[in-house]
Amino acid sequence: MNLLNAMTTFVRIVDEGSLVAAATSSGLSPAMVGNHLRSLEERTGMTLLNRTTRRQSLTEFGRVYYRRCVDILELIEDTDRLAQQSQATPRGKLRITAPHAFGADWLMPALTDYTAQYPQVNIDLVVDDRLFDLVDDQFEAAIRIGELANEDLVARALSPFRSVLCAAPGYVAAHGQPTEPAELVNYDCLLYTYARQIHADLSSYVLNLVGPAGPVDITVSGRVYVNSAAALRRAALSGLGITFLPERAVAEDIERGELLHILPKYRSPERPLHLVYRRDRRISPKLRSFIDFVVARFGR
């Protein structure tokens, strides 16, 4: 006989005052209630109730066993309640990964708003340009820049990356600015080291541009190489040279005149940006809340 059901029935017998009352309140037959009680007494090898035709009372061991049964049943109820709350309320640790170009400079600042909305979620963000395996490396979601590999993942498209050339007014005043992409070789360039165009010795860098006549590839030399878009932006604002950064990173600077848009007819090809996560019919509330937040903040 099921031990948990027997314990539940035993507690009901004590609380209701008799086997008949317990049978009535539980919807069981008096015989079944008696069977539950006997199964516990046989299991423990102890008498739990002193019974006469008129009254019942707990034995000394029965009192101890009753209290333990109540504690166990309350713990089960609390555990079940916690599980139900966890299904409705985002909570727990959320482990995610993103490349430097997005994670440090855009996702991390946005997570301030996310954690304010969901204070019971703890973020474990790994900012790294490596493509982690979400299952093997135990990530629940990842941001991916570029074309997706053939992975069995759910992908939510975000606003694509598109980079532009810009420089501080002071740098342009001192050095001028190019009128054609080929002239970039004559200027100090501030470059992002994630791009795979970089040669091993960092001596040159291929800028992939799209202009009125189509794609243009220009090899330039870098004065500064950095793996942070935020650091490159600061370098450009300081007048160190011309940089090539995601449009979203410098749009406000250009609008305020703190940076000048260089070669405005030329931009990088659009690079896809996706939020990916494992296929699972039961997405946890914390992951669902993160997906909805990222799509709302960075979606198309």
GUTORBA-512534 format. One record per residue (C-alpha): z, y, x; residue number from 0; residue in three letters; chain. Coordinates in steps of 0.001 Angstrom, whole numbers, always signed. Layout:
{{Z Y X} NUM ALA A},
...
REM end
This chain:
{{+0 +0 +0} 0 MET A},
{{-811 +3489 +1252} 1 ASN A},
{{+2229 +4826 +3109} 2 LEU A},
{{+1576 +8472 +2264} 3 LEU A},
{{+1214 +7695 -1450} 4 ASN A},
{{+4398 +5658 -1344} 5 ALA A},
{{+6300 +8504 +326} 6 MET A},
{{+4961 +10972 -2239} 7 THR A},
{{+6083 +8712 -5071} 8 THR A},
{{+9517 +8175 -3515} 9 PHE A},
{{+10091 +11932 -3248} 10 VAL A},
{{+8997 +12321 -6867} 11 ARG A},
{{+11435 +9605 -7989} 12 ILE A},
{{+14301 +11450 -6320} 13 VAL A},
{{+13214 +14869 -7595} 14 ASP A},
{{+12617 +13696 -11169} 15 GLU A},
{{+15804 +11607 -11329} 16 GLY A},
{{+14318 +8280 -12420} 17 SER A},
{{+11357 +5951 -12029} 18 LEU A},
{{+10264 +6579 -15622} 19 VAL A},
{{+10301 +10367 -15201} 20 ALA A},
{{+8401 +10045 -11914} 21 ALA A},
{{+5813 +7842 -13616} 22 ALA A},
{{+5366 +10380 -16412} 23 THR A},
{{+4944 +13378 -14094} 24 SER A},
{{+2604 +11574 -11697} 25 SER A},
{{+454 +9828 -14276} 26 GLY A},
{{+1270 +6409 -12852} 27 LEU A},
{{+2689 +3427 -14695} 28 SER A},
{{+6403 +2691 -14225} 29 PRO A},
{{+5391 -615 -12632} 30 ALA A},
{{+3224 +1151 -10031} 31 MET A},
{{+6028 +3605 -9261} 32 VAL A},
{{+8359 +666 -8734} 33 GLY A},
{{+5807 -1006 -6456} 34 ASN A},
{{+5648 +2118 -4262} 35 HIS A},
{{+9430 +2171 -3933} 36 LEU A},
{{+9603 -1537 -3093} 37 ARG A},
{{+6867 -1184 -478} 38 SER A},
{{+8905 +1484 +1338} 39 LEU A},
{{+12090 -569 +1187} 40 GLU A},
{{+10250 -3622 +2513} 41 GLU A},
{{+8635 -1531 +5252} 42 ARG A},
{{+11932 +8 +6389} 43 THR A},
{{+14056 -3057 +5720} 44 GLY A},
{{+16564 -738 +4047} 45 MET A},
{{+17619 +31 +488} 46 THR A},
{{+16678 +3596 -405} 47 LEU A},
{{+18088 +3901 -3922} 48 LEU A},
{{+21160 +2524 -5659} 49 ASN A},
{{+19982 +1865 -9192} 50 ARG A},
{{+21719 +902 -12392} 51 THR A},
{{+20424 +952 -15932} 52 THR A},
{{+21838 +4467 -16395} 53 ARG A},
{{+21591 +6230 -13076} 54 ARG A},
{{+20232 +6197 -9582} 55 GLN A},
{{+21551 +7582 -6307} 56 SER A},
{{+20303 +7720 -2757} 57 LEU A},
{{+21827 +5420 -204} 58 THR A},
{{+23025 +6959 +3052} 59 GLU A},
{{+19780 +5921 +4742} 60 PHE A},
{{+17841 +6948 +1636} 61 GLY A},
{{+19089 +10544 +1992} 62 ARG A},
{{+17870 +10711 +5589} 63 VAL A},
{{+14558 +9053 +4703} 64 TYR A},
{{+14041 +11352 +1714} 65 TYR A},
{{+14527 +14451 +3893} 66 ARG A},
{{+12056 +13131 +6458} 67 ARG A},
{{+9508 +12352 +3733} 68 CYS A},
{{+9846 +15887 +2345} 69 VAL A},
{{+9308 +17328 +5841} 70 ASP A},
{{+6242 +15149 +6410} 71 ILE A},
{{+4675 +16050 +3072} 72 LEU A},
{{+5323 +19765 +3627} 73 GLU A},
{{+3756 +19540 +7082} 74 LEU A},
{{+685 +17857 +5614} 75 ILE A},
{{+415 +20568 +2961} 76 GLU A},
{{+762 +23300 +5594} 77 ASP A},
{{-1874 +21640 +7771} 78 THR A},
{{-4243 +21320 +4839} 79 ASP A},
{{-3624 +24951 +3889} 80 ARG A},
{{-4350 +26024 +7462} 81 LEU A},
{{-7614 +24085 +7437} 82 ALA A},
{{-8645 +25745 +4185} 83 GLN A},
{{-7787 +29191 +5552} 84 GLN A},
{{-9740 +28463 +8734} 85 SER A},
{{-12776 +27655 +6620} 86 GLN A},
{{-12579 +31069 +5002} 87 ALA A},
{{-11223 +33346 +7745} 88 THR A},
{{-12899 +33755 +11154} 89 PRO A},
{{-10327 +32741 +13749} 90 ARG A},
{{-10018 +31061 +17136} 91 GLY A},
{{-11897 +31306 +20430} 92 LYS A},
{{-15623 +32080 +20332} 93 LEU A},
{{-17402 +31165 +23566} 94 ARG A},
{{-20737 +32942 +24052} 95 ILE A},
{{-23074 +33794 +26917} 96 THR A},
{{-25604 +36550 +27533} 97 ALA A},
{{-27714 +37764 +30473} 98 PRO A},
{{-26572 +40783 +32466} 99 HIS A},
{{-29294 +43010 +31010} 100 ALA A},
{{-27841 +42581 +27533} 101 PHE A},
{{-24327 +41201 +27819} 102 GLY A},
{{-22634 +43783 +30008} 103 ALA A},
{{-24458 +46862 +28809} 104 ASP A},
{{-24891 +46311 +25050} 105 TRP A},
{{-23114 +43242 +23758} 106 LEU A},
{{-19761 +43923 +25425} 107 MET A},
{{-19462 +47482 +24026} 108 PRO A},
{{-20486 +46220 +20571} 109 ALA A},
{{-17783 +43550 +20687} 110 LEU A},
{{-15222 +46334 +20379} 111 THR A},
{{-16385 +46790 +16797} 112 ASP A},
{{-16606 +43049 +16192} 113 TYR A},
{{-13046 +42343 +17335} 114 THR A},
{{-11789 +45238 +15208} 115 ALA A},
{{-13394 +43612 +12151} 116 GLN A},
{{-12195 +40106 +13066} 117 TYR A},
{{-8856 +40454 +14880} 118 PRO A},
{{-8133 +36715 +14748} 119 GLN A},
{{-11212 +35841 +16828} 120 VAL A},
{{-10811 +35699 +20614} 121 ASN A},
{{-13990 +36269 +22635} 122 ILE A},
{{-14900 +34284 +25749} 123 ASP A},
{{-18050 +36075 +26970} 124 LEU A},
{{-19839 +34751 +30056} 125 VAL A},
{{-22336 +37295 +31402} 126 VAL A},
{{-24781 +35365 +33560} 127 ASP A},
{{-28548 +35206 +33983} 128 ASP A},
{{-28541 +31401 +34096} 129 ARG A},
{{-29751 +29478 +31047} 130 LEU A},
{{-26740 +27391 +30105} 131 PHE A},
{{-26931 +24261 +28000} 132 ASP A},
{{-24952 +25149 +24892} 133 LEU A},
{{-23709 +21591 +24371} 134 VAL A},
{{-22912 +20595 +27959} 135 ASP A},
{{-21395 +23983 +28827} 136 ASP A},
{{-19579 +24290 +25485} 137 GLN A},
{{-21039 +27565 +24273} 138 PHE A},
{{-21274 +28293 +20569} 139 GLU A},
{{-24016 +30916 +20893} 140 ALA A},
{{-26173 +32617 +23500} 141 ALA A},
{{-28413 +35646 +23848} 142 ILE A},
{{-31791 +34810 +25380} 143 ARG A},
{{-34352 +37299 +26726} 144 ILE A},
{{-37970 +36155 +26977} 145 GLY A},
{{-39861 +33260 +25476} 146 GLU A},
{{-37629 +30436 +24326} 147 LEU A},
{{-37806 +27012 +25895} 148 ALA A},
{{-38398 +24050 +23629} 149 ASN A},
{{-34749 +23545 +22740} 150 GLU A},
{{-33316 +22132 +19555} 151 ASP A},
{{-31551 +25383 +18702} 152 LEU A},
{{-31563 +27798 +15809} 153 VAL A},
{{-33024 +31136 +16972} 154 ALA A},
{{-32503 +34482 +15241} 155 ARG A},
{{-34928 +37165 +16391} 156 ALA A},
{{-33438 +40489 +17496} 157 LEU A},
{{-35173 +43745 +18405} 158 SER A},
{{-37395 +42969 +21407} 159 PRO A},
{{-36811 +44445 +24830} 160 PHE A},
{{-39259 +47142 +25905} 161 ARG A},
{{-38752 +49121 +29099} 162 SER A},
{{-39875 +52630 +30029} 163 VAL A},
{{-40052 +54671 +33230} 164 LEU A},
{{-37732 +57650 +33586} 165 CYS A},
{{-36126 +59931 +36159} 166 ALA A},
{{-33736 +62872 +36293} 167 ALA A},
{{-35199 +66417 +36052} 168 PRO A},
{{-33729 +67163 +39485} 169 GLY A},
{{-35609 +64284 +41089} 170 TYR A},
{{-38863 +65331 +39429} 171 VAL A},
{{-38347 +68942 +40537} 172 ALA A},
{{-37880 +67809 +44132} 173 ALA A},
{{-40504 +65057 +44329} 174 HIS A},
{{-42892 +65583 +41426} 175 GLY A},
{{-43926 +62745 +39154} 176 GLN A},
{{-46818 +60281 +39073} 177 PRO A},
{{-49775 +60840 +36774} 178 THR A},
{{-51049 +57256 +37094} 179 GLU A},
{{-49181 +53961 +37591} 180 PRO A},
{{-50777 +53436 +41017} 181 ALA A},
{{-48975 +56544 +42290} 182 GLU A},
{{-45565 +54920 +41779} 183 LEU A},
{{-45826 +53456 +45284} 184 VAL A},
{{-45163 +56969 +46612} 185 ASN A},
{{-41817 +57364 +44825} 186 TYR A},
{{-38293 +56008 +45137} 187 ASP A},
{{-37904 +53269 +42542} 188 CYS A},
{{-34609 +51999 +41150} 189 LEU A},
{{-35128 +48393 +40131} 190 LEU A},
{{-33384 +45685 +38165} 191 TYR A},
{{-32805 +42535 +40193} 192 THR A},
{{-32885 +40051 +37310} 193 TYR A},
{{-36663 +40207 +37024} 194 ALA A},
{{-38395 +37226 +38581} 195 ARG A},
{{-41111 +39410 +40134} 196 GLN A},
{{-38854 +40283 +43064} 197 ILE A},
{{-39831 +38719 +46391} 198 HIS A},
{{-37133 +36842 +48242} 199 ALA A},
{{-36574 +39656 +50755} 200 ASP A},
{{-36498 +42374 +48049} 201 LEU A},
{{-39309 +44174 +49884} 202 SER A},
{{-41469 +44666 +46814} 203 SER A},
{{-41405 +44399 +43073} 204 TYR A},
{{-44184 +44009 +40525} 205 VAL A},
{{-43946 +46296 +37500} 206 LEU A},
{{-45731 +44876 +34475} 207 ASN A},
{{-46960 +47758 +32328} 208 LEU A},
{{-49087 +48101 +29234} 209 VAL A},
{{-51119 +51287 +28833} 210 GLY A},
{{-54033 +52643 +26815} 211 PRO A},
{{-56485 +50396 +28671} 212 ALA A},
{{-54292 +47301 +28573} 213 GLY A},
{{-52006 +45549 +31080} 214 PRO A},
{{-51427 +47064 +34514} 215 VAL A},
{{-49471 +45396 +37326} 216 ASP A},
{{-48185 +47694 +40059} 217 ILE A},
{{-46361 +46616 +43212} 218 THR A},
{{-43652 +49108 +44169} 219 VAL A},
{{-40885 +49341 +46743} 220 SER A},
{{-37300 +49683 +45656} 221 GLY A},
{{-34830 +52165 +47023} 222 ARG A},
{{-32015 +50636 +44994} 223 VAL A},
{{-31774 +47174 +43432} 224 TYR A},
{{-29044 +46569 +40848} 225 VAL A},
{{-28351 +43762 +38376} 226 ASN A},
{{-26870 +46134 +35780} 227 SER A},
{{-28861 +48367 +33465} 228 ALA A},
{{-25844 +50658 +33128} 229 ALA A},
{{-25633 +51087 +36911} 230 ALA A},
{{-29372 +51789 +37156} 231 LEU A},
{{-29047 +54393 +34424} 232 ARG A},
{{-26273 +56121 +36386} 233 ARG A},
{{-28387 +56018 +39531} 234 ALA A},
{{-31296 +57613 +37687} 235 ALA A},
{{-29070 +60303 +36155} 236 LEU A},
{{-27807 +61048 +39669} 237 SER A},
{{-31352 +61775 +40818} 238 GLY A},
{{-31868 +58785 +43122} 239 LEU A},
{{-35345 +57974 +41857} 240 GLY A},
{{-37514 +56587 +39060} 241 ILE A},
{{-36130 +53647 +37135} 242 THR A},
{{-37586 +51173 +34666} 243 PHE A},
{{-35078 +50427 +31928} 244 LEU A},
{{-34965 +49112 +28374} 245 PRO A},
{{-35879 +51906 +26003} 246 GLU A},
{{-32662 +51503 +24047} 247 ARG A},
{{-30653 +52177 +27232} 248 ALA A},
{{-32161 +55605 +27921} 249 VAL A},
{{-33411 +56861 +24539} 250 ALA A},
{{-30511 +59291 +24059} 251 GLU A},
{{-30731 +60525 +27667} 252 ASP A},
{{-34418 +61299 +27213} 253 ILE A},
{{-33753 +62988 +23880} 254 GLU A},
{{-31092 +65213 +25497} 255 ARG A},
{{-33336 +66018 +28459} 256 GLY A},
{{-31004 +64384 +30964} 257 GLU A},
{{-33815 +61998 +31881} 258 LEU A},
{{-37545 +62626 +31730} 259 LEU A},
{{-39934 +60023 +30358} 260 HIS A},
{{-42307 +59204 +33224} 261 ILE A},
{{-45846 +58021 +32400} 262 LEU A},
{{-45055 +58015 +28663} 263 PRO A},
{{-48318 +56227 +27812} 264 LYS A},
{{-47106 +53171 +29725} 265 TYR A},
{{-44390 +50728 +28767} 266 ARG A},
{{-43470 +47184 +29582} 267 SER A},
{{-44798 +44373 +27410} 268 PRO A},
{{-42319 +43524 +24680} 269 GLU A},
{{-39929 +40775 +25702} 270 ARG A},
{{-38495 +38698 +22850} 271 PRO A},
{{-34742 +38773 +22326} 272 LEU A},
{{-32985 +36019 +20392} 273 HIS A},
{{-29545 +34897 +19395} 274 LEU A},
{{-29480 +31105 +19601} 275 VAL A},
{{-26935 +28531 +18485} 276 TYR A},
{{-26729 +24798 +17928} 277 ARG A},
{{-28006 +23166 +14780} 278 ARG A},
{{-24987 +22242 +12701} 279 ASP A},
{{-24700 +22004 +8954} 280 ARG A},
{{-21119 +23260 +9197} 281 ARG A},
{{-21166 +26600 +10969} 282 ILE A},
{{-17617 +27820 +11553} 283 SER A},
{{-16551 +31127 +9977} 284 PRO A},
{{-16104 +32704 +13425} 285 LYS A},
{{-19657 +31786 +14468} 286 LEU A},
{{-21081 +32866 +11107} 287 ARG A},
{{-19343 +36227 +11397} 288 SER A},
{{-20699 +36685 +14941} 289 PHE A},
{{-24250 +35771 +13915} 290 ILE A},
{{-24174 +38222 +11019} 291 ASP A},
{{-22696 +40950 +13229} 292 PHE A},
{{-25254 +40582 +16034} 293 VAL A},
{{-28218 +40413 +13651} 294 VAL A},
{{-26994 +43516 +11809} 295 ALA A},
{{-26362 +45422 +15056} 296 ARG A},
{{-29354 +44331 +17125} 297 PHE A},
{{-31811 +42942 +14586} 298 GLY A},
{{-35331 +44163 +14098} 299 ARG A},
REM end
